[in-house]
Amino acid sequence: MNKGKPFEDLVFQFLTLKECEVLARNYRSRYGEIDIVALCRNRLLIVEVKGSFKNENPALRVDCTKVRRIYKTYLRFLSEFPQYRDFETLFLVASVRGNQIDWKPVEVGDCLDTL
């Protein structure tokens, strides 16, 4: 059972309401998984969804190991779908608490030094 699915569903609904085109949900490669890949206003969004029913900040659970896995999976996505290579790409963490979504950009470069 995917305990994060309700959080992912909420983010999916939000992006759809913002007229973003969701290209993939739970895109998997041998390196890891991207929760949501979306095209929004000519930007490719790579979204990691983290949720919590507690009073913690779920985004704190995204460390460099996770970011590197997402990045490698993103490269695999581009090799499979090269038509998205020229889009500006944003890596985001969507922190869900209740019905509220907080968006945080991920500085991928900070984590790639140790690749």
N, C-alpha and C positions, 0 to 999 in steps of 0.2 A: 504494500500500500504506500502511495506517495503522500506523506503527511504535508508536503509543501504545495500540493495541488490547489487547495482553496486560495492560497496566496497568489499562485501563478495565474489562476483564473481571474482574480481581481485585477491584476496588472494587465492581463490580456484584454479584459473588458475596457479598462481605462484607455489603452492604446487604440483600441477599435473606435471608441467614442471620439478620440482625437484624430480620427481618419487616417491612422497609420495602417499600413499593410503588413500584417504579420506573415512573415515568410516561412517561419519554422517555430515549432515549440518542441522543447526537449531534443534539440539536434545533438546527436551523439557521434563521437568519433572514438578511436582507441585511446585518445588522450583525456577525454572527459565529456562534459555536456554543457551546452548553452541552453538556458531556460527559454529565452525568447529571442528570436532574430526578427527585427521589424524594419521596414522602410518608412521613414517619417520625414516629410518635407525634404526630400533628397538627401537624407542622412540615413546611414545604416546603423541601427541601434543593436548592440549586443548587451542583453539584459540578464543579469543574475538576480534572481528573486530570493529574498530572505524574509521570513516572517517570524513573528513571535506573538504569543499571547501574554507574555510577561512584560515587565517594564524595562526591558533591555533594548539596546540598539542592535537590531539584527545585522546591520551592515558590518559590525565589528567581527563577524564570523567569516568575512572574506579576507583571507590572507594572501600573501604572494604565491604560495603554492597553488591555491585555487585560481588566482589570476593567470598564472602561467598555463594551467590546464585549459582555461577558457581561451586564452590567446592561441594556443596550439590548435584547439578545436575550431576557432575562427579561421585560421589559415587553411584548415581542411575544408571548411565551408566554402571559402573563396576558390579553392582548387576544384571543388565540385560545381560551384556556381560562379564562374568567372565574370559574368555580367555585372556583378556587384563590386568588382575590384576598384572602380574609379569613384565610388561614393565616399564622402567623408564618413568616417566611422567613429561612433561614440560608444565607449564601454561604460555601462551604468550598473549600479546596484539599486534595486528597488526594494526599500525596506518597508515592510507592511506590518502595521500594528493596528488591529481592529480594521476599520475601513479606510485608514489613512495610509497613503503611499508617500514616502520621502525618497527623493531621487538624489543619488550621490555619484558624481563622475569618478571613474577609476583611472588613476594614473598608471597605465600599463607599463610605461617605460621604467618606472621605479622598481618594478618587479622583474624586468627582463634582463637586468644586469647579471643575474645569476643563472641565466639559461645555459 
